[in-house]
Amino acid sequence: MDNTENLAQGTGSQRVSPAPVFSAARSLRLTPAQRVYAAFKRLLDILLSAVALVFLSPLLLLTALAVRLDSKGPAIFRQKRVGKDGKVFRVYKFRSMSTEAPKNVATAELKNATEYITRVGKVLRRTSLDELPQLWNVLRGDMSLVGPRPLVVTEAYTHQLRHSFGVYQLRPGITGLAQTNGRDLVGDDKKVAMDREYLRHFSLWQDLKILFMTVYVVFTRKNYAEGDEVSVPDVTASPAQEEPASQKRVS
């Protein structure tokens, strides 16, 4: 049984454990000041996500209606993802693929991903509007507005690297450092290297910069790709990169 199978079966206990080989070194720990900021950030997440859900409710309702009218199936897509401390939770997104699409599989692992994406789904994914229901995950405490993107439970390699670096001390985010520095063109190793850098410099100033950069990236559609379209070299460079990485959509 390989690591992917172990991770998938581990979701029954609502926690995903790291493989021992990745658990030893290189892990970063939050400083006392960063732990204080983490508590303050949680209060900000509650306030901002609640306000956003109220303010954006007309857009959320219209988007849900468009999804339902465009294709068969529910408006909201739910999927198991790995969150803080390795705990598994259900992430909410507007459904952008047909109901025939494989379940619990990262988009990058689908060689024919574009065949499953619906007409409305194309617009939602290009504009990142499909992520808006995750404001509910933020309000619940599953996620934060900013942080490493939550992994699908079967992404064993990246999950193990995150454990080894201590990334799971943080709540996953709707947007993160990788989404503003390469977006869909970031390989596994560089993605985790950026997760580690985010943890190292965890602060209000860094989160504000990422939020502003996210607006720019979304509106310019910079580094957007789907599934097997992600086949170009990484657009970012990192000193933590030690070997070639497979290319995956960060979603």
N, C-alpha and C positions, 0 to 999 in steps of 0.2 A: 504494500500500500504506500503510495507516494505522499509527499507533504500536502499536496492539494486536497487529496482525499481526507487526510487527517483534519485539515482545517475545516473542510465542509461539514464533516461529521461533528466537529467540536461545537458547532453553533447550537446544538441542543442544550448545552449547559449555559448558553448565553455569554460565553467567554472564549476567546481564542488564545491559546498558549504558544509561546515561541519554541522553536526547535533549540535544543541545548547549545549547539554549535554557535548560534548567534547571540547567546545570552551573556557572554563573558565580559568583553571589554568595550571601550570606546563610548560607553553610555554617558550622556550628560545629565546632570541633575539641576533642577530649578534652584536658583538662589533664594534666600529669604525674601529679598525685595521682589523677585519675580513671582513668588507664591502670593505675596500681598496683591500684586497686580492681577494675578489670575482670579482672585476673589472679587476684585473691583471690576474686572472685565466681565465676569458672570452677571453682575448687576447691570452693566451697560447692555449686555446681550438681551437680558429680559426686557429692559426698557425699550431698546431700539427695535427689537423684533415685534413687540406688541404694537408699537406705534406703526411700524411698517405694514403689519397685517391689516390694521384698520384702514390706513391710508390707501393701500393697494388692493383692498377688497373688491372694488369694481373691476379692476384689471384681472384679478384672480378668477372672478366669476365668468368674465367674458372669455378668458383663455380656456377655462374648463369646458365651457359650452362649445368653443371651436374644436377642441379635441374630440368631444363626444360626437359632434356632427360630421367630422372629417373621416372617422374610422370606427369600426366596431371595437368596443371595449370600454373600460372605465377611464375617467379623466385622470385619475391619480395612479401613478405607478409606485409600488412599494418593493423595496429590495433590502436584504440583509447586508449591513455594512459593519465594519469594525470601528469602534469608537474609543473613548478614553479608557485607559487601563486594559485594553484588549477586549472590552465588553461588546457584544453584538447587539445592534439595534436596527430598527427598520427606518430607512431613509424614505422620504416622500418627494416625488418629482411629478411634474406633468408628464403623462405618457407621450413619448415621441416616436415610439415604434409600434408596429402591429403586434397583435396578441400572439402571433406565430413565432416571434423572436425567441431565441433560447433564453431561459431564465438563469439568473445568478451568474452571468458571464459578463466580464468587462467588455465594453464596446471594441476596444483595441484587439481583442481576441477573435472578433468576428471578421473573417476575410471578406464577407459580403454584407457588411453592416448597412450600407446605403440601400440595399434591397428591402430592409425592414423598416426604414425610417419613413414615416408618413409625410404627407404634404405639409400639414401644420407642424409636424415634428421638425422638419427642416428649418423652419423659421424659429421655432422655439430653441433649438440647439445652437443656431448661429447667434442668436441674441442672448442666450443663456436664460431666457425666461422659463425654461423647464425647471430651473433650480429654485424658483420662488417658493414653492411649497415647503422648502427646507427651513423657511422662517419659523414654521411650526416646530421643527426639530430643535431649532435654536431656543425657542420659548420653553420647550419641554426640558431642555438641558442635555439633549443628546449631542448637540453641536454648538459651535460658536459662529459668529459672522466671519471671523478670520481664523484660519488654522490649516493644517495639512488636510487635503481632501480625504474623505473616508474611503477605505478600500472595500471592494467586494471580497467576501470571505475566502474566495478561491484564489486570490492573488498572493500565493504563498511566499514567493521570493521577496516581494516588496514588503509584505507584512513582517517577515523575519528580520529584514534590515531595519525596519522602524523599531522593532523591539530592541535590537542591539544598540541603537543610538539613543534610546530613551524617549522617542517621539510620542509614545502613548501616555506620557504624563499630561498631554494636552488634549483638549477636545478637538475633534476634526472641524473644519470650517467650510462654509459655502464657497469661499475663495481663499487663496493662499499664495505663498511665494512662488510656487511653480506655475500657477495660473497667470502670473504677471511677468514671468521670465521664461517664455517658451510655450506655455499653454499646452497644446496638444502635441507638440514636437519634442517633448522631454522624455528621455528614456528612464528606466527604473532607477538606475544608480544615481543619476543626476537629480532625479526627483527626490530621492531620499536624502541626498546630500543637501538639497535646499531645505528639506524638512528639518534637518539637523541644524542648519544655519538659522532657520526661523526660531528653533528652540534656544539656540545659543544667545540670540539677540532679542528674545521675547520681551516686548515692551509696547507701550501705548504708541510711541512714535512709529515703530515698525508697522503696527496694525493700521495706523492712519495712512501711511504711505501705500500699503497694499490695497486699501479700499479705494484710494484715488486712482492708483494704477489700474485697478480692475475696471473702473468706468472707461478709461482710455482703451484698454484691450478689447472690451466688449463692443464698443462703438466702432472701432477700427477693424474688428474681426481679425486682429493680428494673430498669426500662428494657429489658425483654426484648421482642423482636419478631422476626418472620421475614419475609424476602423483601419482598413488596409491602405488608406490614403497616407497614413502616418509611416512614411518609408524614407524620409530624408534624414540627414545627419542632425544630431542635436544642435540647437541654435544657441545653447548656453555653454559656458565652460566653467568647470569647478575643480579646485585642487583636490577635492575628495574623490574625484573620478579615478579609478585605478584600472578598470577594464571596460571593454565595450558593453553597451547596454542594449537590450531589446527596446524597440520604440513602442510606446503605449499612449493611448489617449488618456489624459488626466481628466476624469469626469466624476 
